[in-house]
Amino acid sequence: MSTTHDFESKALDLSELLASVVEKTGGSVVQVSARRGIGSSGVVWSADGVVVAADHNIQREEDITLGLPDGSTVPARVVGRDSSTDIAVLRAEASGLAVPEWADLAAVKVGHLALGILRPGRSVRATFGIVSAVGEDWRTPGGGKLDRYVQTDLDILKGFSGSLVVDVRGHALGLGTAGLLRGHAMVVPSMTLKRVVESLLEHGRIPRGQLGVGLMPLRLPASLEESTGQATGLMVVLVQPGSSAEAAGVLLGDILISLDGHPVSDLSQLHSLLGQDRVGSPVVLHLIRAGEAKTVEVMVQAK
């Protein structure tokens, strides 16, 4: 009997804890109306009206409104957006908004409990689960960089993208989104949010890296396919005058095989390797020139 009573007591304690976390953090989540017929969520970034939302939910640049926790509705505008990390920054004429308390993601482990706090309509909603995967920094399919890979098993409810994902203390892990990996409830971690949001607030965009060359996919001859271990490369068809590629000695007809040891067989792979964090840094290009392997170092320029 005492065992049953203890279990019920602990279950009630957990239930009350979760409810208190939702109550504590719900004031930092707003409703975002920026697509026809579907409400989504956003997270308060600053008390003076800056809100972070999921970029894929922002389907118009005008007539955007935010539903605040107090029930009022205010207009908002897009400050900047970055599809590669699924982050959009909105600004509204508002003040006194509740900013979440951000967690230290270094302490997050697989199996830790997590809640998704969302507001697709006027009222707050929640989904409950665990952190299902944690890893090092991760390059998204769109070429953006997340400073830590955090995946959860939270239900992807209507309005989940743009939600606030928190731990059981109510500390925010990051922005919830289903827009980076289809069918997966990912978390854009707090440190990535800080980096991207600050850049968007300052510049309105995220600087992208470029080498100063024009490239086209090329099927490799059988001998090169065997020696390089890949079927295609990228042939240089243009070298921009004054570019870092020209300064490094890249020539028309060179075939790019890899960048910093990462195979490159199509343009999307190259773009994913030339994110914001590479601008101003050197990269090593592995080329095939006249059938011979050649290595050159090129400084990544801002696009």
C-alpha positions in Angstrom: 0.0 0.0 0.0 2.8 2.4 0.9 4.5 1.7 -2.4 1.3 2.6 -4.3 0.9 5.7 -2.2 4.5 6.8 -2.8 4.1 6.3 -6.5 0.9 8.4 -6.6 2.6 11.1 -4.5 5.6 11.3 -6.8 3.4 11.3 -9.9 1.3 14.2 -8.4 4.5 16.1 -7.6 5.8 15.6 -11.2 2.4 16.7 -12.5 2.4 19.9 -10.4 6.0 20.6 -11.4 5.3 20.4 -15.1 2.2 22.6 -14.7 4.2 25.2 -12.8 6.9 25.1 -15.6 4.3 25.7 -18.2 2.8 28.6 -16.2 6.3 30.0 -15.6 7.5 29.9 -19.2 4.2 30.5 -21.1 4.6 34.2 -20.7 7.7 34.1 -23.0 5.8 32.6 -25.9 3.6 34.5 -28.4 1.3 33.6 -31.2 2.7 34.5 -34.7 0.2 35.1 -37.5 2.3 35.2 -40.7 0.7 32.5 -42.9 -2.8 31.9 -44.2 -5.1 30.2 -41.8 -2.3 28.7 -39.6 -1.0 30.2 -36.4 2.5 29.5 -35.2 4.6 30.3 -32.2 7.4 32.7 -31.4 9.7 33.3 -28.4 10.4 36.6 -26.8 14.0 37.6 -27.3 14.0 41.0 -25.6 11.5 42.8 -23.5 11.2 45.7 -26.0 9.4 43.6 -28.6 12.0 41.5 -30.4 10.6 38.0 -31.1 12.3 34.9 -32.6 10.2 32.6 -34.8 10.7 29.7 -37.2 11.6 31.1 -40.6 9.6 28.5 -42.6 6.4 29.7 -40.9 6.9 33.3 -42.1 5.2 33.2 -45.5 4.5 36.9 -45.8 6.6 40.1 -45.1 3.6 42.3 -44.3 0.5 42.2 -42.2 2.2 40.1 -39.5 0.6 40.1 -36.1 1.7 38.8 -32.7 -0.7 37.5 -30.1 0.7 38.4 -26.7 0.3 36.4 -23.5 -2.0 39.2 -22.1 -4.5 38.6 -24.9 -3.6 41.7 -26.9 -2.6 41.7 -30.6 0.2 43.9 -32.0 1.6 44.3 -35.5 5.1 43.1 -36.2 7.6 43.4 -39.0 10.4 41.1 -40.2 13.9 42.4 -39.2 15.8 39.5 -40.8 15.6 35.9 -41.6 17.9 32.9 -42.1 16.4 29.8 -43.7 19.6 27.8 -43.1 19.0 27.8 -39.4 15.2 28.3 -39.6 15.4 31.5 -37.7 13.4 34.7 -38.3 13.5 37.8 -36.2 10.4 40.0 -35.8 10.0 43.3 -34.1 6.8 44.6 -32.6 5.8 47.8 -30.8 5.6 46.3 -27.4 7.4 46.5 -24.0 7.6 44.6 -20.8 7.6 41.2 -22.4 8.9 38.3 -20.4 12.3 37.0 -21.6 13.1 33.3 -20.9 15.9 32.2 -18.7 18.4 30.4 -21.0 19.9 27.1 -20.0 23.5 25.9 -20.2 23.3 23.3 -22.9 26.6 21.8 -21.9 24.7 20.0 -19.1 22.0 18.6 -21.4 22.0 14.8 -21.7 20.0 12.2 -23.6 17.1 11.2 -21.5 16.6 14.6 -19.8 13.0 15.6 -19.6 11.9 18.4 -21.9 8.7 20.5 -22.6 7.7 22.3 -25.7 5.8 25.5 -24.9 3.7 26.8 -27.8 1.0 29.3 -28.6 -0.7 28.6 -31.9 -3.8 30.4 -30.7 -4.6 32.6 -27.8 -3.9 30.1 -25.1 -0.6 28.3 -24.3 -0.2 24.6 -25.1 2.5 22.2 -24.1 4.0 18.9 -25.2 6.2 16.7 -23.0 9.0 14.2 -23.7 12.7 13.7 -23.5 15.9 14.8 -25.2 16.4 11.9 -27.6 19.8 12.8 -29.1 22.7 15.2 -28.3 25.8 15.9 -30.4 28.4 18.3 -31.3 27.9 21.2 -33.8 25.8 20.3 -36.8 25.6 21.6 -40.3 22.0 21.8 -41.4 20.8 20.6 -44.9 20.5 24.3 -45.8 24.2 25.0 -44.9 23.6 26.7 -41.5 25.5 25.8 -38.4 23.8 24.8 -35.1 26.4 25.0 -32.3 25.0 21.8 -30.7 22.8 19.1 -32.1 19.7 18.6 -29.8 16.8 16.4 -30.9 13.7 15.6 -28.8 10.8 13.2 -29.1 8.3 16.0 -28.4 5.1 15.7 -30.4 5.1 18.0 -33.4 1.8 19.7 -32.6 0.3 22.5 -34.6 2.4 25.6 -33.7 5.4 23.5 -32.5 7.8 25.3 -34.8 8.8 28.5 -33.1 8.0 27.1 -29.7 10.2 27.4 -26.6 11.8 24.1 -25.5 12.6 24.1 -21.8 13.9 21.7 -19.1 12.0 20.8 -16.0 13.4 23.9 -14.2 11.9 26.1 -16.8 15.3 27.0 -18.3 15.1 27.5 -22.1 17.1 25.0 -24.3 16.3 26.8 -27.5 13.7 27.2 -30.3 11.7 24.2 -31.3 11.3 23.5 -35.0 10.2 20.8 -37.3 11.6 22.7 -40.3 15.2 21.5 -40.3 14.8 17.7 -40.4 11.4 16.6 -41.7 9.5 14.7 -39.0 12.0 15.5 -36.2 11.4 17.9 -33.3 14.8 19.7 -33.3 16.0 22.4 -31.0 17.9 25.5 -32.3 20.2 25.9 -29.3 20.4 29.2 -27.3 24.0 29.9 -28.5 23.0 29.6 -32.1 20.0 31.9 -31.5 22.3 34.5 -29.9 24.8 34.4 -32.8 22.2 34.5 -35.6 19.8 36.9 -33.9 22.5 39.5 -33.2 23.7 39.3 -36.8 20.1 39.7 -38.2 19.5 42.7 -35.9 22.7 44.3 -37.0 22.8 43.5 -40.7 19.3 42.1 -41.6 20.9 39.0 -43.1 23.5 36.4 -42.4 26.8 36.9 -44.4 27.5 33.8 -46.6 30.9 32.6 -47.7 32.1 32.4 -51.3 35.4 31.5 -53.0 35.0 33.8 -56.0 34.5 31.1 -58.6 31.8 29.8 -60.8 31.3 26.1 -60.8 29.4 23.4 -62.6 29.0 19.7 -61.8 31.2 17.3 -63.9 31.1 13.6 -64.2 34.7 12.3 -63.5 36.4 9.9 -65.8 36.7 6.4 -64.6 40.4 6.8 -63.6 39.7 9.9 -61.5 36.6 8.3 -60.0 38.7 5.4 -58.8 41.5 7.6 -57.4 39.2 10.1 -55.7 36.5 7.7 -54.6 33.7 10.0 -56.0 31.8 10.0 -59.3 31.5 13.8 -59.7 33.3 17.0 -58.9 32.8 20.7 -59.6 34.6 22.2 -62.6 35.8 25.9 -62.4 34.1 27.8 -65.3 34.7 31.3 -63.9 37.3 33.0 -61.7 36.2 36.4 -60.5 38.9 39.1 -61.0 40.3 40.3 -57.7 38.8 37.3 -55.8 40.7 35.2 -53.2 40.5 32.3 -55.6 42.3 34.2 -58.3 44.9 35.3 -55.7 45.4 31.6 -54.7 46.0 30.6 -58.3 42.7 28.7 -59.0 42.4 28.3 -62.8 39.6 27.7 -65.3 39.2 24.0 -65.9 40.3 23.0 -62.3 38.0 20.4 -60.8 37.2 20.8 -57.2 37.0 17.5 -55.4 36.9 18.4 -51.7 37.1 21.3 -49.2 39.1 20.9 -46.0 38.9 17.1 -46.6 35.1 17.1 -47.1 34.1 15.6 -50.4 32.3 18.0 -52.7 30.3 16.5 -55.6 27.5 19.1 -56.0 26.9 22.8 -55.3 24.6 22.2 -52.3 27.5 20.4 -50.5 29.8 23.3 -51.2 27.2 25.8 -50.0 26.8 23.9 -46.8 30.5 24.1 -46.1 30.7 27.8 -46.7 28.5 29.1 -43.9 28.8 32.3 -41.9 31.4 30.9 -39.6 33.8 30.3 -42.5 33.9 34.0 -43.7 37.4 35.4 -43.2 39.0 32.0 -42.7 41.2 30.0 -45.0 40.0 26.7 -46.5 42.0 24.1 -48.3 40.7 23.1 -51.8 41.7 19.8 -53.3 41.7 20.1 -57.0 42.4 18.0 -60.1 44.4 20.1 -62.7 45.3 18.4 -66.0 44.8 15.0 -64.4 47.1 15.8 -61.4 46.1 16.4 -57.8 46.8 19.9 -56.5 46.1 21.6 -53.2 45.5 25.4 -52.8 44.5 27.5 -49.8 41.8 30.1 -50.4 40.4 32.7 -48.0 36.6 32.6 -47.8 35.0 35.9 -48.7 31.6 37.3 -47.6 29.0 36.9 -50.3 
